[in-house]
Amino acid sequence: MHKKDTVNILFCGIGGQGVLKASEICAFAALFEGFHVKKSEVHGMAQRGGSVESHLRFGKEIFSPLIPKGRVDYLVSFYKDERDRLKDFLKPEGSDFIEYLEKSGKFIKDKRYINIFLLGVLSRYLAIKEKNWLMAMEKLLPLKYLEENKKVFFKGRGIKSA
């Protein structure tokens, strides 16, 4: 990816899965890389278990945070039903991360870290340096959970195929 290209990522899941935190970490990593970043959040129900999605766009110059249907480059879902609901947003040549979600149990034991694991997988596809991902995590995650999150991130980053 060149800095002139626009990258469209749709994170989705249900409340309590870390959808917004994953999107925020990715946004900061892109910002630290020098990209122009726009992000939007949609909350279904304002409680654990409701639909949550976050549109994230970055590139040389971004004007709108919302991604039109059929224009998502990366669909990163933490819950299969939400992926099924939003799969029309994915462009034909886009990447659907559902296989990584479905097989994540092989790589991580604690489901609370699925969002960070999938961020690690996503990081392999994006032109964002590892140091910027780490800076974003250091800025946004509580210190007491930082080291475990980094370990899980690197597990995801090291996966070649789920």
PyMOL commands that set and color helices and strands:
alter all, ss='L'
color gray80, all
select helices_A, chain A and resi 19-33+80-89+98-102+104-106+111-123+130-140+143-158
alter helices_A, ss='H'
color red, helices_A
select strands_A, chain A and resi 7-14+36-43+51-59+72-77+90-96
alter strands_A, ss='S'
color yellow, strands_A
deselect
rebuild
show_as cartoon
